[in-house]
């Protein structure tokens, strides 16, 4: 319980495609990817090792 398998992910993608449409879905995916990338960079910059280098 609590784990997403392929059928669940496929269902979520189909519902998202119906709601947003193909053109907006690519923009949503791009924005989500950029957000994750920025979050990872922020976490890397806030590490204790980076404080000693300043």
C-alpha positions as CSV (number, residue, x, y, z in Angstrom):
1,X,0.0,0.0,0.0
2,X,1.3,3.5,-0.8
3,X,3.4,2.4,-3.8
4,X,2.6,3.6,-7.3
5,X,3.0,1.0,-10.0
6,X,2.8,1.3,-13.8
7,X,-1.0,1.1,-14.0
8,X,-1.5,3.8,-11.5
9,X,1.0,6.2,-13.1
10,X,-0.5,5.5,-16.5
11,X,-3.9,6.4,-15.2
12,X,-2.7,9.6,-13.6
13,X,-1.0,10.6,-16.9
14,X,-4.2,9.9,-18.9
15,X,-6.3,12.0,-16.5
16,X,-3.7,14.8,-16.6
17,X,-3.7,14.7,-20.4
18,X,-7.5,14.9,-20.5
19,X,-7.5,17.9,-18.0
20,X,-4.6,19.9,-19.4
21,X,-4.4,18.9,-23.0
22,X,-1.2,18.0,-24.8
23,X,0.1,21.5,-25.3
24,X,-0.2,22.6,-21.7
25,X,1.0,19.2,-20.4
26,X,4.5,19.7,-21.9
27,X,4.7,23.1,-20.2
28,X,3.6,21.6,-16.9
29,X,6.3,18.9,-17.2
30,X,8.9,21.4,-18.1
31,X,8.0,23.6,-15.1
32,X,8.1,20.6,-12.8
33,X,11.5,19.6,-14.0
34,X,12.9,23.1,-13.6
35,X,11.4,23.2,-10.1
36,X,13.0,19.9,-9.1
37,X,16.4,21.0,-10.6
38,X,16.3,24.3,-8.7
39,X,15.4,22.5,-5.4
40,X,18.3,20.1,-5.8
41,X,20.7,23.0,-6.5
42,X,19.4,24.9,-3.4
43,X,19.8,21.8,-1.3
44,X,23.4,21.4,-2.6
45,X,24.2,25.0,-1.9
46,X,22.9,24.9,1.7
47,X,25.0,21.9,2.7
48,X,27.3,22.4,5.7
49,X,30.4,22.0,3.6
50,X,29.5,25.0,1.5
51,X,29.4,27.2,4.6
52,X,33.0,26.6,5.3
53,X,34.0,27.5,1.8
54,X,32.5,31.0,2.0
